[in-house]
Amino acid sequence: MPRLWNISACSLLALGLVAASVSPAHAAGAPDYEEAVSFAPPDGKNAGYAIDLAGDVAASTRVRGTSVDVMEHVGPGRDDWLTTTITAPVTGKGFGTALTLDDDGDRLFVGSPQGATVHVYERAAAGKWPLTATLTPPDIAQTSEFKNFGEALAYDDERLVIGVPNADVNGRFAAGFAFVVDLSSGEWDALIPPEPIVSSITGQSVAIDGDRVAVSAVQNRFNGGVQIGGVYLWDLASGDDPLFTSQPDTDPKVCLTSGSGGPAFGMSLEFEGELLYVGSPIEIDYAADQPEVGCTIAEVEAGRTTQGAVYVLDAQLQQVGAKIVPATKTLSFGYSIEIEGGTLFISGKDLATGEGEVQLAELSTIDTTSAGDENNRMTFPHAQTLRTADATSAPGLGQQIYGQGIHASGDRVLVNASRTVGAAHLFAPAVIPAAASIDAHEIEYGQSAELTARLTPGTVDLAGGSATFSVDGDKLPGAPIGSDATLVRAPAPALLPVGEYAIHVTNLRDRLDRDVEATSTASILTVVAAPTRVRVDDTAAGDSLSGTVSGAHGTVPTGEVTIDVDGEPVGTAALDDGRFTWDVPETLRARDDVAFAIRYTGDRNHLASAADITGNDTAPSPDRTPADPATPLTPAGDTDLAASGAEISMGLAVASALLLVGGVLAARAIARRRQERDA
């Protein structure tokens, strides 16, 4: 491609630290991330300059040159992290400029490039990270000094790659190289190109995946002039010379300068299968017809010129598909790259707000077979954007200029925000609150029943936890949640008076008895009056009438009964623990045609009922089949309540008719008995 440069591009490069606002859509396979924890030491200085994450262990520079922090996730909560501060064995040597964890998070490697050492710390127990080794470079023929040894580190399967970017190699100033250390055998291999490139600072960024090692040469120059960057690729198994590529020339509209700077192709490196993703964060791509127009700040502000790109290279370092460019008004795109679980994370900076961000997309949405647009570009199909709410950290989020700004492990993502104080921000899947939906219930007074709530766990495991119901604000004892975590039941309060009661699930707790964020949809518990039954003792030969009024479900009615003769009330008797006794007046004792009937009129919680002196029911309570409390019911409205009242009125009318018929039959029976006695 034609290499173009002009003076305007120099100004553009100065804008390299700025970020992009994006719509909050969601990647199909990636979780919906949110900021979970901020590791921001109050005494930090360039905190977060270097970071790494492996499982439940995170590491971050605390005070560059003096200390690093190791954070271990020791509890079930998202913020249950134990922080251990490791102090440099020797200060002033750049301790913490680079760091990496092994695959299990049990060893931490910390570079001190000004001291040409890498310190190794191993976890002995939670919060215990003793120094177990110090790595120093072995003597090699190609150089006698190892300037900035340990400024870049990468680990994979007992191999540690150590960048030495500013070393003079074979007399070539700042040509740089890298070491590979086999930690199992202790063997060191120097990765030195056959023809080291002067001032290329080879080894500024490194990556390893099995036998493949990628090493950047970010200051490699095009024909010895313009800095365009480059990448070496070694195959450790073959022992062959490395492959090398400069920034691909497939895009005809790239702004370049004749001075220092350049696109920094190779600043970030990330393997994914057979492919290598390479960041070119200072590259400036324009769309205008002429570079004199396209390579200007005005074009960047207008959204027609962007900064930064990511290239995808195959095993032969050939470009695959179109290069990935950011959305408009995004700068510094690609300083850091991370791939985890099929998701690609790329750092950037929003031109409008000046805040850093991390854009992410599923790899499956990136078509590596497409040549892209007429300039061989493909806009990054980002589906989420990670930002921090910390105004102090926001400008520096993800802006580690040596490719160390993003590290992901499992479903967590650690992003640096190195500024004067600095921090590291941990993102995790957003917590989806649990939800409880309560069934409506209708029960009779005194009826045993269970309240039922249907649970949607969200992102929290509720199995083995508990739920607390409340009825009209009164909390019930916690009810256990079963292993399926979709249903929970609690006994309804006993002997609730007739009425309607609001039911809520006021609290959910997990198996470790921790509160769980949840929403609850309220419902109604309706208590209706219980049926009753009047029974009359055998008092045909006595001077009094006695009996009982019993309620369903073992309840005890209150109030009084009314004694009717020939359908007319002649007296009342109070209920005492459900029993009544009424002395028959002399005037009625003498009559041989009296028909007695006992009528209970009900109370707040009991329905009316009646019986004659033979103990036969003449008007029992309506036979109502209680509603199944586990079946959702819609609370009755005014229309339903009116219908219930009509049914009760009809029941009383039927009862009165039965009393009249019963009275006639009773009178005839008494008269016949008296005739038999007198005879």
Secondary structure, DSSP 8 states (H G I E B T S, - for coil): ---B--HHHHHHHTT-S-B--------SSS--EEEEEEE--TT-BSBTSSEEEETTEEEEEEETTTEEEEEEE-SSSTT-EEEEEEE-SSTTS-TTSEEEE-TTS-EEEEEEGGGTEEEEEE-SBTTB--EEEEE----BTTBS--TTTTSEEEEETTEEEEEETT--BTTBTT-BEEEEEETTT--EEEE--SS--TT--BTSSEEEETTEEEEE-TT-EETTTEE-BEEEEEETTT----EEEES----S-EE--SSS----BTSEEEEETTEEEEEEEEEEE--SSSHHHHSSHHHHHTTSSEEEEEEEE-TTS-B-SSEEE--TTEESBTSSEEEETTEEEEEEEEBTT--EEEEEEEGGG--TT---STTSEEE----EEE--S-TTTGGGBT--TTS-SEEEETTEEEEEE-SSSBEEEEEEE----EEEEE--EEEETT---EEEEEEE-TTS--TT-EEEEEETTEE---EE--TT-SEEEEE--TT--SEEEEEEEEEEE-TTS-EE-EEEE-EEEEEE-B-EEEEE---TTSSEEEEEEEEGGG----SEEEEEETTEEEEEEE-BTTEEEEE--HHHHT-SS--EEEEE--BTTB--EEEETTS-EEE---------TTS------HHHHHHHHHHHHHHHHHHHHHHHHHHHHHHHHHHHHHHHHH-
